[in-house]
């Protein structure tokens, strides 16, 4: 889900003595600048927020002006952090 929720998982894991990514793997979705300070660095998908807002405003203006509605796709960027572990190295707990 969001990077803010991922940060909550980091806090939860730390409070319980869990290690990321050895115990839980964690990933986010936002690309928040604040979360670059998490260790290990969070793996996330960065959304171009400013661009999304500008395009949304353009689409609204198109509707107000009676222009044909367009379909736009905004490409996110994958940020390969160090918060994902391999499922093959996990040790199941009893």
Secondary structure, DSSP 8 states (H G I E B T S, - for coil): --HHHHHHHHHHHHHTT--TTTS---B-SB--SGGGGSSS--BEEE--HHHHHHHHHHHHHHHHTT----------EEE--S----TTS-----
